[in-house]
Amino acid sequence: MRISGKWKRKSEREEPAPHKRASHHSPQCAAEPAASPGPASAPAPTPAPAAAHTRDEKLSPPPGPPPASGDPPSEERARRSSSRHAQEAPPARRSCYQILLVDDHAVVRHGLRTLLASQPDIEVCGEAATGPQALELVRRERPDLMILDLTLPGMDGLEVMELVRQQSPTTEILVLTMHFSDELARAVLRAGARAYVLKSDADMDLLAAVDHVRHHQPFFTSQLAHAMAQNFLQSPTQSGPNGISLTPREVEVVTLLAEGKSNKEAASSLGVSSRTVESHRNHIMRKMEFVSFSDLVRFAVRENLVAP
């Protein structure tokens, strides 16, 4: 049968070329050049990977430091703000006047804390019932003021005062005691106390005394104010090693003790408590550098205070 040239040419046009079928089924063919040379037969490379790379670059910021203009990152702003506030903040413990309470009676310490709590710019930074506890708190807290009782177990108040003056010279001392004695008050002030207040007058005088001490002014309880103003600078009567002198009351204590009287008997003769005599005795021993009670007796004999 004879096929006309018209139908033959139509059949040839409908049959796809072999390299186009391979391009449809294999992705590698899209990237490979055709076998026959010539620019007309070479397929153009696909730009898909480059386009994907371009999209990634648009989504993520370019490497390197942030632009000079504009605000710094939030983390940097927070760090700078925190550093600035830390430098500008004042020390917390100096916002209030710090007071240390030293008394061997818990009820007294509680009453003092309650009274001082009424003042908005005063803070009780600690409490101690013994001398060693007080020294440890002074070393750790460095209070502005220590309110100190003279009669403490194991270590009397005068000894605590001397050690505090060495350990923390900036800590002021206010003595709060139940003992009424102008001689004892003089000894206390010589040891470095700024104020002397009786416990019986604490409700009226304590806050005023704290205010005086805070402004580096002395304060004496009302019963002692006039006597102290007249007699504090009077000449002492007896001298010991290195020119150290005894007050008249201390001479009386030495005389009575050297005569063989006990603390209780000496206290009865002087009209004071036995604990006051004990405080005088301990202070005299340290002040005159007596090693033992025999040194006190020898001193009394040498100064003609008692018969040999």
C-alpha positions as CSV (number, residue, x, y, z in Angstrom):
1,M,0.0,0.0,0.0
2,R,1.4,3.4,-0.9
3,I,1.5,6.0,1.7
4,S,1.3,9.5,0.6
5,G,4.0,11.9,1.4
6,K,1.6,14.1,3.4
7,W,0.7,11.4,5.9
8,K,4.4,10.3,6.2
9,R,5.5,13.8,7.1
10,K,2.8,14.1,9.8
11,S,3.8,10.8,11.4
12,E,7.4,11.9,11.6
13,R,6.4,15.2,13.3
14,E,4.4,13.5,16.1
15,E,7.2,11.1,17.2
16,P,9.2,12.8,20.1
17,A,12.9,13.1,19.9
18,P,14.9,10.6,22.0
19,H,16.9,13.2,24.0
20,K,13.7,15.0,25.0
21,R,12.3,11.8,26.5
22,A,15.4,11.3,28.5
23,S,15.2,14.9,29.8
24,H,11.7,14.2,31.0
25,H,12.5,11.1,33.0
26,S,16.1,11.8,34.4
27,P,16.9,15.1,36.3
28,Q,20.6,14.7,35.4
29,C,19.9,15.5,31.9
30,A,18.7,18.9,32.7
31,A,22.2,19.8,34.0
32,E,24.2,17.9,31.3
33,P,25.0,19.3,27.8
34,A,23.6,17.5,24.8
35,A,25.8,15.0,22.9
36,S,25.9,17.0,19.7
37,P,28.0,20.1,19.6
38,G,26.8,23.5,18.8
39,P,25.1,26.3,20.8
40,A,21.7,25.5,19.6
41,S,21.6,22.0,21.1
42,A,23.0,22.9,24.6
43,P,20.2,23.3,27.2
44,A,20.5,26.3,29.6
45,P,21.5,25.4,33.2
46,T,18.7,25.7,35.8
47,P,19.1,28.6,38.3
48,A,17.1,26.9,41.1
49,P,20.1,26.3,43.6
50,A,21.2,29.9,43.1
51,A,17.7,31.2,43.7
52,A,17.4,29.1,47.0
53,H,20.8,30.6,48.1
54,T,19.5,34.1,47.4
55,R,16.4,33.5,49.5
56,D,18.5,32.3,52.5
57,E,20.6,35.4,52.3
58,K,17.5,37.6,52.4
59,L,16.1,35.8,55.4
60,S,19.2,35.9,57.6
61,P,21.1,39.1,58.5
62,P,24.6,39.4,57.0
63,P,27.6,38.6,59.2
64,G,29.5,41.3,61.0
65,P,28.8,44.0,63.6
66,P,25.4,45.7,63.7
67,P,25.0,49.0,61.9
68,A,26.3,52.1,63.7
69,S,23.0,53.9,63.5
70,G,20.0,52.6,65.5
71,D,19.5,51.1,69.0
72,P,21.9,48.4,70.4
73,P,20.5,44.9,70.8
74,S,18.2,44.3,73.7
75,E,20.7,42.1,75.6
76,E,23.4,44.8,75.3
77,R,20.9,47.4,76.6
78,A,20.0,45.2,79.6
79,R,23.6,44.6,80.4
80,R,24.5,48.3,80.3
81,S,21.4,49.2,82.4
82,S,22.2,46.5,85.0
83,S,25.8,47.7,85.2
84,R,24.8,51.3,85.6
85,H,22.3,50.6,88.4
86,A,24.9,48.5,90.2
87,Q,27.3,51.4,90.2
88,E,24.8,54.0,91.2
89,A,23.2,52.0,94.1
90,P,24.5,53.2,97.6
91,P,25.7,50.6,100.2
92,A,22.6,49.1,101.9
93,R,24.0,49.0,105.4
94,R,24.7,52.7,105.4
95,S,21.1,53.6,104.8
96,C,20.4,53.2,108.5
97,Y,22.3,53.9,111.7
98,Q,23.5,50.4,112.8
99,I,23.2,49.5,116.5
100,L,24.5,46.4,118.4
101,L,22.8,45.5,121.7
102,V,24.9,43.8,124.3
103,D,23.1,42.6,127.5
104,D,22.9,39.3,129.2
105,H,19.1,39.6,129.8
106,A,17.0,38.7,126.8
107,V,14.0,40.8,128.1
108,V,16.2,43.9,128.2
109,R,17.4,43.4,124.7
110,H,13.8,42.9,123.5
111,G,12.7,46.1,125.2
112,L,15.6,48.0,123.7
113,R,14.9,46.7,120.2
114,T,11.3,47.7,120.5
115,L,12.2,51.2,121.6
116,L,14.7,51.7,118.9
117,A,12.3,50.3,116.2
118,S,10.2,53.4,116.7
119,Q,13.0,55.4,114.9
120,P,12.8,55.2,111.1
121,D,16.5,55.6,110.5
122,I,17.8,53.2,113.1
123,E,18.4,49.5,112.7
124,V,19.4,46.9,115.3
125,C,22.1,44.8,113.4
126,G,22.6,42.2,116.1
127,E,22.3,41.1,119.8
128,A,24.9,39.6,122.1
129,A,24.6,38.1,125.6
130,T,28.3,37.8,126.4
131,G,31.5,39.6,125.8
132,P,32.9,37.2,123.2
133,Q,29.7,37.2,121.3
134,A,29.8,41.0,121.2
135,L,33.4,41.1,119.9
136,E,32.5,38.6,117.1
137,L,29.5,40.8,116.0
138,V,31.6,43.9,116.1
139,R,34.2,42.3,113.9
140,R,31.6,41.1,111.4
141,E,29.1,43.9,111.4
142,R,31.2,47.0,112.2
143,P,28.2,48.8,113.9
144,D,27.9,52.5,114.3
145,L,27.0,52.2,117.9
146,M,27.2,49.5,120.6
147,I,24.8,49.8,123.6
148,L,26.7,47.9,126.3
149,D,25.8,46.6,129.8
150,L,28.8,46.6,132.2
151,T,28.0,43.3,133.9
152,L,28.4,40.4,131.5
153,P,29.2,36.8,132.2
154,G,32.8,35.8,131.6
155,M,34.0,39.3,130.6
156,D,33.1,42.6,132.2
157,G,32.0,45.6,130.1
158,L,35.1,47.6,130.6
159,E,37.3,44.9,129.1
160,V,34.8,44.6,126.2
161,M,35.1,48.3,125.6
162,E,38.9,48.2,125.5
163,L,38.9,45.4,122.9
164,V,36.2,47.1,120.8
165,R,38.2,50.3,120.7
166,Q,41.1,48.3,119.3
167,Q,39.1,46.2,116.9
168,S,36.6,48.8,115.5
169,P,37.7,52.4,116.4
170,T,34.8,53.9,114.5
171,T,32.2,52.1,116.7
172,E,30.8,54.4,119.4
173,I,29.9,53.0,122.8
174,L,26.9,53.8,124.9
175,V,27.0,52.2,128.4
176,L,23.6,51.2,129.7
177,T,23.8,50.0,133.3
178,M,21.8,49.8,136.5
179,H,24.7,51.0,138.7
180,F,24.8,54.6,139.9
181,S,28.3,55.8,140.5
182,D,30.0,58.9,139.2
183,E,33.4,57.3,139.7
184,L,32.4,54.3,137.6
185,A,31.0,56.7,135.0
186,R,34.4,58.4,134.9
187,A,36.2,55.1,134.5
188,V,33.8,54.1,131.7
189,L,34.3,57.4,129.8
190,R,38.1,57.0,130.2
191,A,37.8,53.6,128.6
192,G,36.2,55.1,125.5
193,A,32.5,55.3,126.1
194,R,30.6,58.3,124.6
195,A,27.5,58.1,126.9
196,Y,26.4,56.7,130.2
197,V,22.8,56.0,130.9
198,L,21.0,54.2,133.7
199,K,18.6,51.5,132.9
200,S,16.0,53.1,135.1
201,D,16.1,56.2,132.8
202,A,16.3,54.3,129.5
203,D,12.7,55.1,128.5
204,M,13.3,58.8,128.9
205,D,17.0,59.2,128.1
206,L,18.0,56.4,125.7
207,L,16.8,57.9,122.4
208,A,18.3,61.3,123.4
209,A,21.6,59.6,124.2
210,V,21.6,57.8,120.9
211,D,21.0,61.1,119.1
212,H,23.9,62.7,121.0
213,V,26.3,59.9,120.3
214,R,25.3,59.9,116.6
215,H,26.4,63.5,116.4
216,H,29.6,62.7,118.3
217,Q,28.5,64.4,121.5
218,P,28.7,62.9,125.1
219,F,25.6,62.2,127.1
220,F,25.3,61.6,130.8
221,T,22.2,60.3,132.5
222,S,20.3,63.0,134.4
223,Q,21.4,61.8,137.8
224,L,25.1,62.1,136.9
225,A,25.1,65.1,134.6
226,H,25.9,67.8,137.2
227,A,28.4,65.7,139.2
228,M,30.3,64.6,136.1
229,A,30.5,68.2,134.8
230,Q,32.2,69.3,138.1
231,N,34.3,66.3,139.0
232,F,35.4,64.5,135.7
233,L,38.6,66.5,135.4
234,Q,39.5,66.5,139.1
235,S,43.1,65.3,140.0
236,P,43.5,61.6,140.9
237,T,44.9,60.6,144.2
238,Q,47.2,57.7,143.7
239,S,49.6,56.7,140.9
240,G,50.7,53.3,139.8
241,P,53.1,52.1,137.1
242,N,53.8,54.5,134.2
243,G,52.0,57.3,136.0
244,I,48.6,55.6,135.8
245,S,46.3,57.0,138.5
246,L,43.4,55.7,140.5
247,T,40.1,57.6,141.2
248,P,39.0,58.2,144.8
249,R,36.4,55.4,144.5
250,E,39.1,53.0,143.1
251,V,41.3,53.9,146.1
252,E,38.4,53.0,148.4
253,V,37.9,49.7,146.7
254,V,41.7,48.9,146.8
255,T,41.8,49.8,150.5
256,L,38.8,47.6,151.4
257,L,40.0,44.6,149.4
258,A,43.5,44.9,150.7
259,E,42.1,44.9,154.3
260,G,40.7,41.4,153.5
261,K,37.1,42.3,152.8
262,S,35.1,40.3,150.2
263,N,33.3,41.9,147.3
264,K,30.1,41.7,149.1
265,E,31.5,43.3,152.3
266,A,33.2,46.1,150.3
267,A,30.0,46.7,148.4
268,S,28.1,47.0,151.7
269,S,30.6,49.6,153.0
270,L,30.4,51.6,149.8
271,G,26.6,51.4,149.4
272,V,26.9,49.7,146.0
273,S,26.3,46.3,144.6
274,S,28.9,43.5,144.7
275,R,28.9,43.4,140.9
276,T,29.9,47.1,140.9
277,V,32.8,46.3,143.2
278,E,33.8,43.3,141.0
279,S,33.8,45.6,138.0
280,H,36.0,48.1,139.8
281,R,38.4,45.4,140.9
282,N,38.8,44.0,137.4
283,H,39.3,47.4,136.0
284,I,42.0,48.2,138.6
285,M,43.8,45.0,137.9
286,R,44.1,45.8,134.2
287,K,44.7,49.5,134.7
288,M,47.6,49.1,137.2
289,E,48.9,46.0,135.4
290,F,48.5,43.8,138.5
291,V,49.2,40.1,137.6
292,S,47.6,38.8,140.8
293,F,45.7,40.0,143.9
294,S,49.0,40.0,145.8
295,D,50.2,42.8,143.6
296,L,47.1,44.8,144.6
297,V,47.8,44.2,148.3
298,R,51.5,45.2,147.9
299,F,50.5,48.4,146.1
300,A,48.1,49.3,149.0
301,V,50.9,48.7,151.5
302,R,53.4,50.7,149.5
303,E,51.0,53.7,149.2
304,N,50.1,53.5,152.9
305,L,46.5,52.7,152.2
306,V,46.7,49.8,154.7
307,A,49.0,48.9,157.5
308,P,51.7,46.4,156.6
